[in-house]
Amino acid sequence: MNPADKGTPDAWVKRDERLIRLTGRHPFNCEAPLTDLYDAGFLTPSSLFYVRNHGAVPEFKGKDPNEWMVKIDGLVKRPMNITLGDLRRGHFQTVTLPVTMVCAGNRRKEQNAVAQSLGFSWGSAGTSTALFTGVYLSEVLEYVGAMGIRDGARHVVFEGADVLPDGPYGTSQTINTAKDKGKGLMLAWAMNGLPLEPDHGYPLRLVVPGQIGGRSVKWLTKITVSEKESQHHLHFRDNKVLPTELTADRARTESQWWYDPKYIINDLNVNSVTCYPQHEEIIEMNKDFSSSTSDRDQGSEPSSYNLRGYAYAGGGRRVNRVEYSLDGGVQWKLASIVYPEDLFRKIINQEADPKLWGTFDVCERDQCFCWCFWNVQVSLKDLANADVFMVRAMDSSLALQPRDMYWNPTGMMNNWWHRVAIHKTEVDGKLKLRFEHPTLAGVQTGGWMQRMKDEGQDISKPIFGDAASASAEPKKPAPKPQTVKMTKDDVVKTITLSELESHGAESSEPWFIVNGQVYDGTAFLSQHPGGAESIKLAAGEDATDDFMGLHSASAKKQLAGFHIGTIANTAGDSEKSEKTNETTTISEVFLDKKKWKRSKLTKVIKISQDTSHFTFALESEDQSLGLPTGQHVYLRVASDDGTFIQRAYTPISKEHQKGTIEFVIKLYLPSKQFPEGGKMSVALSNVKVGDQIDMKGPLGSFIWFKDGACSWKGTARHTRNLALICGGSGVTPIIQVIRGVLEDETDSETKMWLIDANRTQGDILLYKELNELETKHPDRLKVFHVLSNADDEWKGERGRVTKDHLNQHLPSPDVDTMAFYCGPPGLLDQVVTPNLKELGWDLERNLVLF
């Protein structure tokens, strides 16, 4: 079981932890990391196949899948209930087809960056390919005597077993499409030679090649031949490209648009995406444009880079060209295309097990139902002279990806040119190229679209490089988003924590917290688009993160109708909390993973120009902190606009410290370069001695126990050699580990090597303590400082961390050695990761990231 599914209706479903969750814990919607998807090749393993679920996965485990039954009725001569066993053993030919499925929301986050749509933020990996095995729908319809248009039959309606607030998921096809074997519609029970996984429709699903994934109904239970199209709620209220003149709010409230057949989506449109270079990938080159960091193992020459990605089209059409541009779209050149689907056209049936695969029917058809892969070898010199790499595709109908985005309220079918920004910096006589994708999937931050938007640019018409500043008029900073009121003015009740907990997951009246306010979700259980379980999962807990990250402004306004009070002892309500007469028993341990705990600031010491040492009091002087070595704590502070900001920080407190908790935090305050500063930094700087803030934890994937024993991502490990690398304030989790090792009386063997990177000597945090620990334990701790902007008095190493530093000042990557990193992403991506890999480190197993 994936720990993220604990407590959800899907807790029994096995899921890969690499998948990026797009809608919180439940329902499960995800995509693979883009490069993992590409690297998996033409056929996507089921563990990485994207998932679109509207609710809980129907459970059919422990039963014979051959007993799964589909009811076929309506305008047919022989209505019947047919089992999966009947389909496999009966009158139908078993066939296998390679099919690429694509969610209609693929690349939606780019649309959401322009303006929030009604949907959640798919990245560029909402697509996958598998070999689907089953029987053709056309043969089943012929067997039951499905009538035709002359008899009034115009549609075939499909329904799944999922239980949703507005009824099961269902959709339909026209009768002619459903009866046309050339369209390839299948009732499938296997993918890639194995039974369907629960997330992908086990034990039986519909597969509609060439159309959006939403037409391929999972957990199929019913087929109805009808004079009407599907009347299912989500057949009308989903999978539409509504006119761009509509806002998301108008589309949500004006129902007539959803029932207009002009706006329905069936066939996929043509699309292409760059997978490599990946987001934030770095290429370092010499003055002769040769590079040691280009991906030669993927076919790149020393002075070039092999850019590559995927493309697909819909309706059985073939992608007949992929073009790229390095000059902003003025000139386009052809990329090479590989069509792995064509290899399956050459399979002779006798070469495949007919009991497993049936017939590879793609051998006898010329439609293209799968993605292809493109690549182009570009010289590093040409890349260095470009500000952006653009790619577009054309299909056999001559449909071409457009230059401009067609923003629409559902955010669907986004297929404007895929653009990867190229940034250039010169360091120590070498040129570095850094690549920036438009967005990152889900709630991940990053990408040129948000960056440009924050700079006040029009990201629907992006301009890259020097041309951006040269051609653009001076622009005002992007306006701050308007605060949405989520409370009722006449609600003044203060609700205690015990009251809230009495309305937890087991209660029929679920209460939850958002931004310190309490809401009763009972009346919305039957209406919630994600199902009642999504609300019940948050019952009795703080749901701020999931709610604020996943819901639209309209949903936030709607939340006000369920407001019932303010939680006691929560940031922003100290005045009311002090007036309550309730006495609370102080727990033995302060930190709690599920509850926000209040802590008063007692001391602030400025230890450098931009860094301060904060000390907060626990609930009593003899209360234990409860902080395992290697774990972090969330701090939550109210901002000026009344919203809450939370960030994770690693305390510098010792594991068994009592009465206080301490943090060393670098503050990014407003400056000429960053006029608004960091939100959390500004909020923390406004906290005065005597003020209280919220804390929750401990949290984290790593724990150091004792005598070389630790846990990383839930797996028990044992190590005697620790390679520690940090930059700036990243020393805080590192000092935790160092103390945990050296203060352990049962451990006299574990050794540590530390590389600490900073700008100046004054920026070295905990410098005195590190020196004292090294002096006291010379055989067990070696500390190496590197300063990028040292003054003349500095006697240590100058410059930036290099491969030689990692090689000379860290232990070799033996079996019992682990590496730890906390610091700037640039140092990790540009120096630590590539060089440790070259030095022989198994990064996936032995690199711990704080």
C-alpha positions in Angstrom: 0.0 0.0 0.0 1.2 3.5 -0.8 1.3 5.4 2.5 -0.5 8.3 0.8 -3.5 6.1 0.4 -3.8 5.2 4.0 -7.3 5.9 5.3 -8.8 6.3 1.8 -11.2 3.9 0.1 -8.2 3.0 -2.2 -5.9 1.9 0.5 -5.9 -1.6 -1.0 -4.6 -0.5 -4.4 -0.9 -0.8 -5.1 0.6 2.4 -6.6 4.0 3.5 -7.6 5.4 6.3 -5.3 7.0 8.0 -8.3 3.6 9.1 -9.6 2.8 12.8 -9.2 -0.5 13.2 -7.4 -2.6 16.0 -8.9 -5.7 16.0 -6.6 -4.3 15.4 -3.2 -4.9 12.0 -1.5 -8.2 11.1 -3.0 -9.6 10.6 -5.6 -6.4 9.4 -7.3 -5.3 11.3 -10.3 -1.7 11.2 -11.4 1.0 11.2 -14.1 4.5 10.0 -14.2 7.5 12.4 -14.1 7.9 13.4 -17.7 11.4 11.9 -18.1 10.5 8.7 -16.4 7.6 8.3 -18.8 9.8 9.0 -21.8 12.6 6.7 -20.6 10.1 3.8 -20.1 9.9 3.7 -23.9 7.0 3.0 -26.3 5.0 0.8 -24.0 4.3 2.4 -20.6 4.5 0.0 -17.6 1.1 0.0 -15.8 2.9 1.3 -12.7 3.7 4.6 -14.6 0.5 4.8 -16.7 -1.4 8.0 -16.0 -4.6 7.6 -13.9 -7.8 9.6 -14.1 -10.3 8.5 -11.4 -13.4 10.5 -10.4 -13.9 8.6 -7.2 -13.0 5.4 -5.4 -11.8 2.4 -7.4 -14.5 -0.4 -7.5 -13.2 -3.4 -5.5 -13.5 -6.8 -7.2 -10.5 -8.6 -5.6 -10.9 -12.1 -4.4 -13.5 -12.9 -7.1 -13.2 -14.8 -10.4 -12.8 -12.0 -13.0 -14.5 -14.3 -15.5 -17.7 -13.8 -13.5 -17.7 -10.0 -14.2 -20.9 -9.2 -15.9 -21.9 -6.6 -18.5 -25.5 -5.9 -19.2 -26.3 -5.2 -22.9 -29.8 -3.8 -23.6 -31.7 -1.2 -25.5 -32.3 -1.3 -29.2 -30.9 -4.8 -29.7 -32.5 -8.0 -30.9 -31.0 -10.2 -28.2 -30.5 -8.3 -24.9 -28.4 -10.2 -22.5 -26.0 -10.3 -19.6 -22.6 -11.3 -20.8 -19.6 -12.3 -18.6 -15.9 -11.7 -19.1 -15.6 -15.4 -19.4 -18.1 -15.4 -22.2 -16.1 -12.8 -24.1 -12.9 -14.8 -23.7 -14.3 -18.2 -24.6 -17.2 -17.3 -26.8 -17.9 -16.3 -30.4 -15.4 -13.4 -30.6 -11.8 -13.2 -31.9 -9.3 -12.1 -29.2 -7.2 -9.2 -30.5 -4.3 -7.1 -29.3 -3.7 -3.5 -30.3 -1.1 -0.9 -29.2 -3.0 2.2 -28.1 -1.9 5.5 -26.8 -4.3 7.0 -24.3 -4.3 10.7 -23.5 -6.3 12.7 -21.0 -8.1 15.6 -22.6 -6.5 17.7 -19.8 -2.9 16.9 -20.8 -0.8 20.1 -20.5 -3.6 21.9 -18.7 -1.3 23.5 -16.2 -0.1 25.8 -19.0 -3.7 27.0 -19.4 -4.1 27.4 -15.6 -1.0 29.5 -15.6 -2.7 32.0 -17.9 -6.1 31.8 -16.0 -7.4 29.2 -13.7 -9.7 26.8 -15.5 -12.2 24.4 -14.0 -9.7 21.5 -13.9 -6.7 20.5 -11.9 -3.2 20.9 -13.3 -2.1 18.1 -15.6 1.5 18.5 -16.7 2.8 17.1 -20.0 2.7 13.4 -19.0 -1.0 12.8 -19.1 -0.5 10.2 -21.8 0.7 6.6 -21.9 0.8 3.6 -24.3 0.0 -0.1 -23.7 -0.9 -3.2 -25.6 -4.6 -3.8 -24.9 -6.0 -7.3 -25.3 -9.7 -8.0 -25.7 -12.5 -8.3 -28.3 -13.8 -5.8 -30.8 -17.0 -4.0 -29.7 -18.3 -4.2 -33.2 -18.4 -8.1 -33.0 -20.2 -7.9 -29.7 -22.8 -5.5 -31.1 -23.3 -7.8 -34.1 -23.8 -10.8 -31.8 -26.6 -9.1 -29.8 -28.2 -7.8 -33.0 -27.7 -4.0 -32.4 -30.1 -2.0 -34.6 -29.1 0.8 -36.9 -30.0 4.4 -37.6 -33.0 3.4 -39.7 -34.4 1.6 -36.6 -33.8 4.7 -34.4 -30.5 3.6 -32.9 -28.1 6.5 -33.0 -25.8 6.0 -30.0 -24.2 3.3 -27.9 -24.0 4.2 -24.2 -21.4 2.8 -21.8 -21.5 2.8 -18.0 -18.9 2.0 -15.3 -19.1 0.6 -11.8 -17.7 3.6 -10.0 -20.0 5.2 -7.4 -20.0 9.0 -7.8 -22.2 11.7 -6.3 -24.1 12.3 -9.5 -24.3 8.6 -10.6 -21.8 6.3 -12.2 -19.4 7.5 -14.9 -20.8 7.0 -18.4 -20.4 8.3 -21.9 -21.4 7.3 -25.5 -20.3 6.8 -29.1 -22.4 7.2 -32.2 -23.8 3.9 -33.5 -21.7 4.0 -36.7 -18.5 4.6 -34.8 -19.2 1.8 -32.4 -20.0 -0.7 -35.2 -16.9 0.2 -37.3 -14.2 -2.3 -36.6 -11.8 0.1 -38.4 -12.2 2.4 -35.4 -10.7 -0.2 -33.2 -13.1 0.1 -30.2 -12.4 -2.8 -27.8 -13.7 -4.5 -24.6 -10.3 -5.1 -23.0 -9.3 -7.2 -20.1 -5.5 -7.0 -20.3 -2.7 -4.5 -20.9 0.9 -5.4 -21.8 0.0 -9.1 -21.4 -1.3 -8.9 -17.8 -4.7 -8.4 -16.3 -5.8 -4.8 -16.0 -4.7 -3.1 -12.8 -7.5 -1.8 -10.5 -6.7 1.9 -11.5 -7.0 1.0 -15.1 -10.4 -0.7 -15.1 -10.0 -4.3 -13.8 -11.4 -6.6 -14.8 -13.0 -5.1 -18.0 -12.9 -1.7 -19.7 -13.8 0.0 -23.0 -10.8 1.1 -25.1 -11.4 3.8 -27.8 -8.3 4.3 -29.8 -7.6 7.8 -31.2 -10.0 9.5 -28.8 -9.5 11.2 -25.5 -9.1 8.9 -22.5 -12.4 10.0 -21.0 -14.3 8.0 -23.7 -12.6 4.7 -22.6 -15.0 3.8 -19.7 -13.3 1.7 -16.9 -15.0 -1.1 -14.9 -17.5 -1.5 -17.6 -20.9 -2.9 -16.4 -23.5 -1.8 -19.0 -23.8 -1.2 -22.8 -27.1 0.3 -24.1 -28.0 0.9 -27.7 -30.1 4.1 -27.7 -31.8 6.8 -29.7 -30.2 9.3 -27.3 -26.6 10.0 -26.4 -25.5 9.3 -22.8 -27.4 11.1 -20.2 -24.7 10.6 -17.5 -23.8 13.7 -15.6 -20.1 13.7 -16.6 -20.9 13.0 -20.2 -22.4 16.5 -20.3 -20.4 18.3 -17.6 -16.9 17.2 -18.7 -14.8 16.7 -21.8 -15.9 19.9 -23.6 -13.9 22.7 -25.2 -16.2 25.6 -24.4 -15.9 29.0 -26.2 -12.9 31.0 -25.0 -15.1 34.0 -24.3 -16.5 32.2 -21.2 -14.8 32.5 -17.9 -14.5 29.5 -15.6 -17.2 31.0 -13.3 -19.6 31.6 -16.1 -19.1 28.0 -17.4 -19.8 26.7 -14.0 -23.1 28.5 -13.5 -24.5 28.7 -17.1 -25.6 25.1 -17.8 -26.7 25.6 -21.4 -23.1 25.5 -22.8 -22.5 22.0 -21.5 -25.5 20.6 -23.4 -24.5 22.0 -26.8 -23.1 19.1 -29.0 -20.8 21.5 -30.9 -18.4 21.6 -27.9 -18.0 17.9 -27.3 -14.5 16.4 -27.5 -13.9 13.0 -29.2 -10.8 12.7 -31.3 -7.5 13.8 -30.0 -5.8 16.8 -31.6 -2.1 16.8 -32.8 0.4 17.5 -30.0 4.1 17.3 -29.3 6.3 17.8 -26.2 10.0 18.1 -25.5 11.1 15.6 -22.8 14.9 16.2 -23.0 16.5 18.5 -22.1 14.4 18.1 -18.9 13.4 21.0 -16.7 16.4 22.7 -15.0 18.8 20.4 -16.9 22.3 22.0 -17.1 24.8 21.8 -19.9 28.3 23.1 -19.2 30.5 23.8 -22.2 33.9 25.1 -23.0 34.7 28.1 -25.2 35.0 25.7 -28.2 31.4 24.6 -27.4 32.5 21.1 -26.4 30.8 19.6 -23.4 31.3 16.9 -20.8 27.8 17.1 -19.5 25.8 16.5 -22.7 24.0 13.2 -22.9 26.3 11.3 -25.2 24.8 8.0 -24.0 21.6 9.1 -25.8 23.4 9.7 -29.1 24.8 13.1 -28.6 28.2 14.1 -30.0 30.6 16.0 -27.8 29.7 19.3 -29.3 25.9 18.7 -29.7 22.9 17.7 -27.8 20.2 15.2 -28.8 16.8 16.9 -28.1 13.9 14.5 -28.0 10.3 14.0 -27.1 7.0 12.6 -28.1 4.2 13.4 -30.5 0.7 12.0 -31.1 -2.4 12.7 -33.2 -6.0 11.5 -33.0 -8.6 9.6 -35.0 -6.1 7.1 -36.4 -4.2 9.9 -38.2 -0.4 9.7 -38.4 2.0 12.4 -37.3 3.7 13.1 -40.6 6.2 15.8 -39.4 7.7 17.3 -36.3 9.5 20.6 -36.7 11.6 22.7 -34.3 12.7 26.3 -34.1 15.6 28.0 -32.4 14.7 31.6 -33.4 11.3 32.1 -31.9 9.3 30.5 -34.7 10.7 32.4 -37.6 12.4 29.4 -39.2 11.5 25.8 -38.7 13.5 22.6 -39.5 12.5 19.0 -39.6 13.2 16.6 -36.7 13.6 12.9 -37.2 10.6 10.7 -36.2 10.6 7.0 -35.0 7.3 5.1 -35.2 7.6 2.1 -32.8 4.0 1.2 -33.6 5.0 0.1 -37.1 7.1 -2.7 -35.6 3.9 -4.4 -34.4 2.6 -4.3 -38.0 5.3 -6.9 -38.8 4.4 -9.4 -36.1 3.4 -12.7 -37.5 0.7 -14.3 -35.4 2.6 -17.5 -35.0 5.4 -15.6 -33.2 3.1 -14.5 -30.4 1.2 -16.8 -28.0 -2.4 -16.8 -29.3 -3.8 -17.7 -26.0 -2.3 -14.6 -24.4 -2.4 -12.0 -27.2 -4.9 -13.4 -29.7 -4.3 -11.7 -33.1 -2.1 -8.6 -33.4 -4.7 -6.9 -35.6 -2.5 -3.8 -36.2 -0.8 -6.1 -38.9 -3.8 -5.6 -41.1 -4.7 -1.9 -40.5 -3.0 1.4 -41.5 -4.4 3.6 -38.8 -2.1 5.1 -36.3 -3.3 4.8 -32.7 0.0 5.4 -31.0 2.5 8.1 -30.2 5.8 8.5 -32.0 9.1 9.8 -30.8 11.1 12.6 -32.3 14.7 13.7 -31.9 17.1 16.2 -33.4 20.8 16.7 -32.9 21.5 20.4 -32.3 25.0 21.8 -32.0 25.8 23.3 -28.6 26.8 26.5 -30.5 23.3 26.8 -31.9 21.7 26.1 -28.5 24.0 28.7 -26.9 22.8 31.3 -29.5 19.1 30.5 -28.9 16.8 31.8 -26.2 14.1 29.2 -26.6 13.6 25.8 -28.2 10.2 25.3 -29.8 8.6 22.2 -31.2 5.3 21.6 -33.2 3.8 18.6 -35.0 1.5 18.1 -38.0 -0.7 15.1 -38.7 -1.8 13.5 -42.0 -4.9 15.8 -42.2 -2.4 18.7 -42.3 -3.6 19.9 -38.9 -0.8 21.8 -37.3 -0.1 22.8 -33.7 -1.0 26.5 -33.3 1.3 29.2 -32.2 -1.2 30.7 -29.7 -3.0 29.0 -26.9 -6.8 28.5 -27.2 -7.7 29.1 -23.5 -11.0 27.5 -22.6 -12.9 27.1 -19.3 -12.1 23.4 -19.0 -8.4 23.8 -19.9 -8.6 20.9 -22.3 -6.9 20.0 -25.6 -4.0 22.4 -25.0 -1.7 22.0 -27.9 0.1 25.3 -28.6 3.8 25.1 -29.5 5.8 23.5 -26.7 8.5 25.9 -25.7 11.6 25.3 -23.5 13.4 28.4 -22.4 17.2 28.5 -22.6 19.2 30.5 -20.0 22.9 31.3 -20.3 25.4 32.1 -17.6 29.2 32.3 -17.8 31.1 30.9 -14.7 34.9 30.6 -14.5 35.3 30.9 -18.2 32.7 28.3 -19.0 29.2 28.7 -20.5 26.3 27.0 -18.8 23.0 26.4 -20.5 20.0 25.9 -18.2 16.7 24.7 -19.7 13.3 25.7 -18.3 10.0 24.0 -19.2 6.7 25.9 -19.2 5.3 24.4 -16.0 5.5 21.4 -13.7 2.6 19.0 -13.0 0.3 19.4 -10.1 1.1 21.8 -7.2 4.8 21.7 -8.0 6.3 25.2 -8.6 8.6 26.2 -11.3 8.6 26.9 -15.1 8.9 29.9 -17.3 5.2 30.6 -17.4 4.8 31.4 -13.7 8.2 33.2 -13.6 7.2 35.5 -16.5 3.7 36.0 -15.0 5.3 37.1 -11.8 7.4 39.6 -13.8 4.3 41.1 -15.3 4.6 39.6 -18.8 1.8 38.4 -21.0 2.5 34.7 -20.9 0.0 34.0 -23.6 2.4 35.7 -26.0 5.8 34.9 -24.5 9.0 36.6 -25.5 12.3 35.0 -24.5 15.8 36.3 -23.9 17.0 39.8 -24.4 14.1 40.5 -26.8 11.7 40.4 -23.8 13.1 43.4 -22.1 14.1 45.2 -25.3 10.6 45.0 -26.9 8.4 45.2 -23.8 7.1 48.4 -22.3 7.8 49.0 -18.7 5.3 46.9 -16.8 3.9 47.2 -13.3 4.3 44.2 -11.0 1.6 41.6 -11.4 -1.3 42.4 -9.2 -1.8 40.4 -6.1 -4.6 37.9 -6.4 -7.9 39.1 -4.9 -8.6 37.6 -1.5 -11.6 35.3 -1.6 -13.9 35.6 1.5 -14.5 32.1 2.9 -16.2 33.1 6.2 -19.6 34.4 7.4 -19.5 37.7 9.3 -22.2 36.6 11.7 -20.3 33.4 12.8 -18.5 34.2 16.0 -18.4 30.8 17.7 -15.1 29.4 19.0 -14.7 25.7 18.5 -12.4 23.6 20.7 -10.1 21.0 19.4 -12.0 18.3 21.3 -15.2 19.4 19.6 -13.5 19.2 16.2 -12.1 15.8 16.9 -15.6 14.5 17.8 -16.5 15.2 14.2 -13.7 13.2 12.8 -13.6 10.4 10.1 -16.0 8.2 12.0 -18.7 10.9 12.5 -21.6 11.3 10.1 -21.1 15.1 10.4 -17.5 15.8 9.2 -15.9 19.1 10.4 -12.6 20.3 9.1 -10.3 23.3 9.3 -9.2 25.7 6.5 -7.0 28.7 7.5 -8.0 28.4 11.1 -11.7 28.4 10.4 -14.0 25.4 11.0 -16.5 24.1 8.4 -19.2 21.5 8.5 -19.1 19.4 5.3 -22.2 17.3 6.1 -24.5 19.1 3.7 -22.0 18.9 0.8 -21.2 15.1 1.1 -23.6 14.2 -1.7 -22.6 17.1 -3.9 -18.8 17.1 -3.7 -17.3 16.3 -7.2 -14.6 14.2 -5.6 -17.1 12.2 -3.6 -18.0 12.2 0.1 -14.8 10.3 0.9 -12.7 13.4 0.1 -14.5 15.3 2.8 -14.5 12.5 5.3 -10.7 12.1 4.9 -10.2 15.6 6.1 -12.7 15.3 9.0 -11.3 16.4 12.3 -8.1 17.7 10.7 -6.6 20.8 9.1 -7.4 20.6 5.4 -5.8 23.9 4.5 -3.1 22.6 2.2 -5.3 20.3 0.1 -8.2 22.7 -0.1 -6.3 25.8 -1.0 -4.1 24.0 -3.5 -6.8 22.2 -5.4 -9.9 24.5 -5.4 -10.9 27.4 -7.6 -11.9 30.8 -6.4 -15.6 29.9 -6.9 -15.2 26.8 -4.7 -13.6 29.0 -2.1 -16.5 31.4 -2.1 -18.9 28.4 -1.9 -17.0 27.2 1.2 -18.3 30.2 3.2 -21.8 28.7 3.2 -20.4 25.9 5.5 -18.6 28.1 7.9 -19.5 27.3 11.6 -16.7 28.8 13.7 -13.1 29.5 14.5 -10.8 26.9 16.0 -9.5 27.7 19.4 -5.8 28.1 20.0 -5.0 28.8 16.3 -2.8 31.5 14.9 -4.8 34.7 14.3 -7.2 34.0 17.1 -5.0 34.4 20.2 -7.4 37.0 21.7 -10.4 34.7 21.6 -8.2 31.8 22.8 -7.2 33.6 25.9 -10.9 34.3 26.8 -11.9 30.6 26.7 -12.2 29.0 30.1 -11.3 25.5 28.8 -8.3 23.9 30.5 -6.1 21.8 28.3 -3.9 19.0 29.5 -0.3 19.5 28.4 1.0 16.4 26.6 4.4 14.9 27.5 5.7 15.6 24.0 5.0 18.9 22.2 5.2 18.0 18.5 2.2 16.3 16.9 2.1 15.2 13.2 -1.6 15.7 12.8 -2.3 18.8 15.0 -1.1 22.4 14.8 0.5 23.4 18.2 1.0 27.0 19.3 4.4 28.2 20.3 5.4 31.7 21.6 8.4 33.5 20.3 10.8 34.2 23.2 14.0 35.4 21.5 15.4 36.5 18.2 19.1 36.9 17.6 20.4 38.2 14.2 23.5 36.1 13.4 24.2 37.4 9.9 22.9 40.1 7.5 20.0 37.9 6.4 19.8 35.1 9.0 18.3 35.0 12.4 18.1 32.5 15.3 14.5 32.1 16.6 13.7 30.5 19.9 10.1 29.5 20.7 8.7 28.3 24.0 6.9 25.0 24.3 3.8 24.6 26.5 5.9 24.0 29.6 9.5 24.2 30.6 9.8 20.4 31.2 7.9 19.4 28.0 9.9 17.3 25.6 10.1 18.5 22.0 9.8 15.0 20.4 12.0 15.7 17.4 13.7 12.6 15.9 17.1 13.3 14.3 16.7 14.2 10.6 13.0 15.4 10.8 11.6 18.8 10.0 8.7 20.9 11.3 6.1 23.0 9.5 5.7 26.6 10.7 2.5 28.5 9.9 2.2 32.2 10.1 -0.6 34.6 9.3 0.3 37.1 6.5 -0.9 40.7 6.1 -3.8 39.8 4.0 -5.2 37.4 6.5 -4.2 34.2 4.7 -1.8 31.6 6.2 1.6 30.7 4.9 3.4 27.6 5.9 6.9 26.2 5.2 9.0 23.4 6.4 12.1 24.1 8.5 14.6 21.9 10.3 15.0 22.9 13.9 18.5 23.1 15.3 17.2 21.9 18.6 18.6 18.7 20.1 16.5 15.5 20.0 15.8 15.4 23.8 15.6 19.2 24.3 12.9 20.4 26.7 11.0 23.6 27.0 12.0 25.3 23.7 12.4 24.8 20.0 15.0 26.7 18.0 15.4 27.5 14.3 18.1 29.2 12.3 16.3 30.7 9.3 17.6 32.7 6.3 15.1 35.5 5.5 14.5 36.7 2.0 13.3 40.2 2.7 12.2 42.8 0.0 15.1 44.1 -2.0 15.8 45.9 -5.2 16.2 42.6 -7.0 13.1 41.0 -5.3 10.7 43.9 -4.4 8.2 41.7 -2.6 10.6 39.3 -0.9 9.7 35.8 0.1 6.2 35.5 1.5 7.2 33.4 4.5 10.3 35.5 5.2 8.2 38.7 5.3 5.6 37.0 7.6 8.3 35.7 10.0 10.0 39.0 10.1 6.8 40.5 11.4 6.5 38.0 14.3 7.6 39.8 17.4 8.7 38.4 20.8 5.6 37.4 22.6 3.7 36.5 19.4 2.6 32.9 18.8 2.7 30.9 15.6 1.6 27.3 14.7 3.8 24.3 14.4 3.2 20.7 13.2 5.5 17.8 12.9 7.8 16.0 13.0 7.7 15.1 9.3 10.2 13.8 6.8 11.5 10.7 5.0 14.7 10.3 7.0 15.3 9.4 10.6 18.6 8.7 12.3 18.3 6.3 15.2 21.5 5.2 16.8 24.7 3.2 16.3 24.6 3.5 12.5 20.9 2.6 12.2 18.6 4.9 10.2 15.4 4.8 8.1 15.1 6.3 4.6 11.7 6.4 2.8 10.5 3.8 5.2 13.3 1.3 4.6 15.7 0.4 7.4 19.3 1.1 6.7 22.7 0.8 8.4 25.7 3.0 7.6 29.1 3.8 9.1 30.2 6.6 6.7 28.2 9.8 6.0 29.0 12.2 3.2 27.4 15.5 4.2 26.9 18.4 1.7 25.1 21.6 2.4 24.9 25.2 1.3 23.8 28.2 3.4 21.0 27.5 5.8 20.9 23.9 4.5 23.3 23.2 7.4 20.4 22.9 9.8 19.4 19.3 9.1 23.0 18.4 8.7 23.9 19.7 12.2 21.1 17.5 13.5 22.6 14.4 12.0 26.1 15.3 13.2 24.9 15.8 16.8 22.8 12.6 16.6 25.9 10.6 15.7 28.4 12.3 18.0 26.2 12.4 21.1 25.3 8.7 20.8 27.2 6.9 23.5 26.6 3.5 21.8 28.3 4.7 18.6 32.1 5.1 18.3 32.5 4.0 14.7 30.4 6.2 12.5 32.4 8.8 10.6 31.3 11.9 8.8 32.7 14.2 6.1 31.1 17.7 5.6 31.4 20.1 2.6 29.8 23.4 3.6 29.3 26.0 0.8 28.7 29.7 1.5 29.3 33.2 0.1 31.3 34.7 2.9 32.7 33.6 6.2 30.0 35.6 7.9 27.4 33.5 6.1 28.7 30.2 7.6 25.9 29.3 10.0 26.9 27.4 13.2 30.6 28.0 12.3 31.8 27.9 15.9 29.9 24.7 16.8 31.2 22.9 13.7 34.8 23.9 14.5 34.3 22.7 18.1 32.8 19.4 17.1 35.6 18.8 14.6 38.3 19.6 17.2 36.6 17.3 19.8 36.2 14.4 17.3 39.0 14.7 14.8 38.8 11.1 13.8 35.1 11.1 13.2 34.3 14.5 11.7 36.0 16.3 8.9 34.7 19.8 7.9 35.6 21.5 4.6 34.4 25.0 3.9 34.2 26.6 0.4 33.5 30.4 0.0 32.5 31.9 -3.3 33.1 35.5 -2.2 35.7 35.3 0.5 37.7 38.3 1.8 41.4 38.5 2.0 41.6 37.2 5.5 40.0 33.8 4.6 42.6 31.1 4.6 40.4 28.3 3.4 39.1 27.2 0.0 37.8 29.8 -2.5 35.4 29.4 -5.4 32.5 27.0 -5.8 32.1 23.3 -5.1 33.6 21.2 -7.8 33.9 17.5 -8.7 37.4 17.5 -7.3 36.1 18.7 -3.9 33.5 15.9 -3.8 36.2 13.4 -4.7 38.8 14.6 -2.3 36.7 15.6 0.8 34.0 12.9 0.8 34.3 9.1 1.4 34.2 6.7 -1.5 30.7 5.3 -2.4 31.0 2.0 -0.5 28.1 -0.2 0.4 27.8 1.2 3.9 28.1 4.8 2.9 25.3 7.3 2.5 25.3 10.9 1.2 23.1 13.7 2.5 22.3 17.1 0.8 20.5 20.2 1.8 21.0 23.5 0.0 20.2 25.5 -3.2 18.6 23.5 -6.1 21.3 24.9 -8.4 24.1 23.4 -6.4 22.3 20.1 -6.3 21.4 19.9 -10.0 24.6 21.4 -11.4 27.2 20.0 -9.2 26.2 17.4 -6.6 24.0 15.1 -8.6 25.9 14.8 -11.8 29.4 14.6 -10.2 28.4 12.1 -7.5 26.9 10.0 -10.2 30.2 10.2 -12.2 32.1 9.2 -9.0 30.1 6.0 -8.8 27.4 6.9 -6.3 24.0 5.0 -6.5 22.0 8.2 -6.0 18.6 6.6 -5.9 19.6 4.4 -3.0 22.2 6.4 -1.2 21.5 10.1 -1.6 19.2 11.6 1.1 17.7 15.0 0.2 16.4 17.1 3.0 
